[in-house]
């Protein structure tokens, strides 16, 4: 089962190894984490507004790293 974008961003905030990998290769890290093609596309397209909107809808405030 694919993991959610929300789970990925929360883990980025708490897992320094995942963050280091993401800083080097955001798309590859998202794919390896198991995100859906749609979620990987948001990262690839740098669609930060949509990513932030998803968290606003969930009443969460993640740290989003803009690479």
Secondary structure, 3 states (H helix, E strand, C coil): CCCCHHHHHHHHHHCHHHHHHHHHCHHHHHHHHCCCHHHHHHHHCCCHHHHHHHHHHCCCCCCCCCC
